[in-house]
Each structure stands twice: as structure tokens, then as C-alpha cells.
Amino acid sequence: MSKLREAYELYEQRRAEWLKAPIIQKYFVDQEKRYVHPFRIYGNVWYVGDNWVCVHLIDTGDGLLLIDAGNSGATAMLVNAIWEAGFKPSDVKWIVLSHGHLDHIGACLFFRRMFGTRLYMGKPDAEDFKYHQELSIIQDTGNLADETFVVDHEIEDGEKIRFGNTEMEFFLVPGHSNGVISCFFDVDGPEGVKRAGYYGGFGFNTLQKDYLIDIGDTKYEMRKVYLDSIRKVRDQKVELFLANHCINNDTLGRMEKLKKDPEHNPFLNDTLWGEYLDMKYNDLLRLMADPAQN
């Protein structure tokens, strides 16, 4: 057998093992099936994510801002969505990362290397990228080309940052990860100026018993931290709730309603933010009361 053939067969073996993992089949194979045609949500805010991970584009008048960068392995989809929305990927000046998990940082290094895009992340997750890269879960992609990175700016709690015509106010809301951010900003559209709110990580996958024990949180303190984070921003005025994953605000369902009736924007809702945060708060209390999780 030639060395070339031997190398190929070894590659085939590695690939077969890689494909056996349920997480690979679910999240990293045939991602193109999750593509969503981009659409304007309201004012200068566009949706350029897929049907699982949200990515929002904000046209600041002085460059484009992305909130998150899509799943690892989905960079081409994001680039195409930006083009399809009528913008240039090269105009993306900033990417604000909701938190440091592999399904939200996918296109970061491409944009930085290709266009000089500046990367922003909550300080605790930026620190984890330096010293506890395993918490990014990037190892689950199975792609040796994926890597963590040092961000250009570490977001502090209570910080306000201006991006072109858009000023964002940031709060650290740890729980899903150590450095989840929440941000709030004004959006001017057909129905006037509306206050947008974004919460950067709702998932309970990192609050499960086995996960917490594995990272050394044997008393499950991060669950209490999550509850405190919800309380911290629960009463913010939010009229435009932007999701981190589509499930948070039924992004695709609202998209279809918007297409059918553009005169009544279903994304404008001044109670949805509080209702969803209340639901997550109570869901976590139920998880904490589950004997199997203690």
C-alpha cells in the first residue's frame, strides 16, 4: 500500500470516528440546511443568523456591527447572508460576542484576519479564553483548525460603548458561561425609537450536575449566579427583544408573521423580555429542585 493511500485510509478512519459522535451529527454536519434568508427586523437591525444560532447585523452608519459570529464551521453561511442582505462583509468593523462558546464565535477569526474586524467579549470569558480554553467547548467541533483567541476589547460590567450611531450599554450576566453579556440600545424605525435588549446566553446545558462537578463547582454555585443575573436585568425597558438562539423569541415564527403583515411588526413587544426572563428563572428553580440534579 502506498503511503498516500495509507494516509487517506487513516483519514477515513478518523472521519468515521468523528461522525459517530451525536453532537457532531446534530450541530456540525450539513449546516447549510439551517440557512435562513436574511431579513430586516426593525430599523437598522437585520437578522443574518441561521435557524438555530442567532446573528444580528446593525448598520451603524459608520460600519457594520455583528452581535455574535455564528457556529463554528458556518462562516460561509454568515458571509453569504450579509451579502444577501445587501451589505459588504468587509464593512463589518466590530463583532460583539454574547459569550465564549463555540456556537457563537465561528466566524470571528475569519473576519479579523480578512477585514481587521475588532472583537469584543465579556471580560470573564475573555480571561477563560486565555487560561481555561476548554470552557469554550471548542474541542467538540473536531476541527483542528478551530481555536480560541485574544479579543480586542474586554467588556466590563456597566460599560457603555459607541459604535457609529449606536451606543450600547453592557452588563455582565454570568450563568450560562462566566462572561455572558447583556446589552441595551436604541433603534430608530418606522414606529419610532424602540429600546432593544439582548441577553447573551440562556442555556442550562452548563448548569447540569455532571458539567458543574467536572469544572469544580461541586456546590452548584453557578445556578445561583444565573438567578442573580436574571434579576439584575429583568426590569430593563425592552421593546425589541433580540434572541441569542431562535427558540428564545420564536425568531422564525415572527419572521413569517412579519412577511405576511409588514405593517404590524411582531418583534415589537414590550412584555416579551420580562415574560421570557421570568420563565427561565422559574425553569431553573425547577431544575434546582430536581433530585437527579443534586
PEJO-V266901 format. One record per run of one state. SS is the DSSP state (~ for helix, > for strand, _ for the rest). FROM is the first residue (numbers start at 1). TO is the last residue. Records with the same first field share a line. If there is no record, write none. Layout:
# PEJO-V266901
SS = FROM-TO ; FROM-TO
This chain:
# PEJO-V266901
_ = 1-2 ; 21-21 ; 28-30 ; 35-38 ; 43-44 ; 48-52 ; 54-55 ; 60-63 ; 68-74 ; 85-88 ; 98-107 ; 116-117 ; 132-132 ; 137-137 ; 142-152 ; 156-159 ; 164-165 ; 173-180 ; 190-191 ; 200-204 ; 208-208 ; 215-220 ; 234-239 ; 243-244 ; 249-250 ; 261-267 ; 269-271 ; 290-290 ; 294-294
~ = 3-20 ; 22-27 ; 31-34 ; 75-84 ; 89-91 ; 108-115 ; 123-131 ; 133-136 ; 138-141 ; 205-207 ; 209-214 ; 221-233 ; 246-248 ; 251-260 ; 272-289 ; 291-293
> = 39-42 ; 45-47 ; 53-53 ; 56-59 ; 64-67 ; 92-97 ; 118-122 ; 153-155 ; 160-163 ; 166-172 ; 181-189 ; 192-199 ; 240-242 ; 245-245 ; 268-268
